[in-house]
Amino acid sequence: MTTGTDSTPAPGTDVDIKPRSRDVTDGLEKTAARGMLRAVGMGDDDWAKPQIGVGSSWNEITPCNLSLDRLAKAVKEGVFAAGGYPLEFGTISVSDGISMGHEGMHFSLVSREVIADSVETVMSAERLDGSVLLAGCDKSLPGMLMAAARLDLANVFLYAGSTLPGYATLSDGSEHQVTIIDAFEAVGACSRGLMSQADVDTIERAICPGEGACGGMYTANTMASAAEAMGMSLPGSAAPPAPDRRRDRYARESGEAVVGMLRRGITARDIMTKEAFENAIAVVMAFGGSTNAVLHLLAIAHEAEIELSLDDFSRIGSRVPHLADVKPFGKHVMTDVDRIGGVPVVMKALLDAGLLHGDCLTVTGQTVAENLAHIAPPIRTDSSSGRPRHRSIRPVGSPSSRARSHRKARW
Ligand SMILES: CC(C)(O)[C@@H](O)C(=O)O
């Protein structure tokens, strides 16, 4: 007869790699729970392992979340390899790109809270010790990060990645790299008689070549960059596109990392400090990311019990140079950010300029500065002024609604 594990913390160490799951694995009273866990595949050797929730907003309604089942499988391999036991569960998610402009839009922001509540509910009820939370769309990213902050367990966040760029050749022979925003613009242009219905149709067929979030520095890519800057994702994991197999490696390593966090006794709020939020804001400003980052970072900070206000965004934005020429106001998309080395390159430029807190802890168990030590950024900055020597778009950062006013008409 088994009555669970005797894997209590080793003498002399206060780190328990099973801070919660002993409630369902240890002792006579947990016989029924163990019986049910045997039915999902666990056995005698597994009771001593930390139980890791692999919480995913996968669905087949939205391209943004479509690749998450693939990534979740790789996360589980990583958890197993590191000595944990992964247990996958799902949440709802909706796509802003599909749900806007009709009654459905009322459900979009609400979905963020439903996702956070769902993760909290499963993690708390089932007594999981840690989690890798996967998301791909505007509201699922902050929803997962809110859950991580609220639960304050070992947690790693993994983004699904953005779509590949789409290309549309219009009837005048001009070729355009297009994203979802071009569809919105095309509808406006067509309504004003500036574009033919045939060109609108061409754009419609080109904007989303496949799985992944919308390609510009819109809300999903902004929040993925913020999560990486905050230290909640593995360094380099925000920028590779959704179909790219590097994401499977990041997924596997995220599974290994969460078990590493448990062994080190690191929880989400050790990472989600005020300084970490300041790092996230600095990176959003340098990218000229979505103004929705303000809404979401305030909500995530609230869950982490960190005091963050609009003044923090103004203060940091007034110091951080705007480095990226990305859509919607600029030329490039997230795959271009990936080509220059991804979010770590921007972080390294900010760190070298004294605009990032290098001593913040991350999910790797190392600090921001340690994670960035090997990065040689193509973007160089002048550390005395904090201004880039070249390639700066504007001397101070701004979320994209301000940057957008600099944009020229496209068609
Ligand atoms: C549809 C988009 C691009 O996702 C937009 O809703 C955003 O917030 O960025």
The ligand as a MOL file (V3000), in Angstrom:
LIG
                    3D

  0  0  0     0  0            999 V3000
M  V30 BEGIN CTAB
M  V30 COUNTS 9 8 0 0 0
M  V30 BEGIN ATOM
M  V30 1 C -6.4590 43.5380 -33.4700 0
M  V30 2 C -5.2470 43.9600 -32.6770 0
M  V30 3 C -4.1330 44.2820 -33.6250 0
M  V30 4 O -4.8610 42.9050 -31.8680 0
M  V30 5 C -5.5900 45.1470 -31.7870 0
M  V30 6 O -6.7590 44.8260 -31.0980 0
M  V30 7 C -4.5480 45.5180 -30.7690 0
M  V30 8 O -4.9270 45.8410 -29.6580 0
M  V30 9 O -3.3720 45.5440 -31.0370 0
M  V30 END ATOM
M  V30 BEGIN BOND
M  V30 1 1 1 2
M  V30 2 1 2 3
M  V30 3 1 2 4
M  V30 4 1 2 5
M  V30 5 1 5 6
M  V30 6 1 5 7
M  V30 7 2 7 8
M  V30 8 1 7 9
M  V30 END BOND
M  V30 END CTAB
M  END
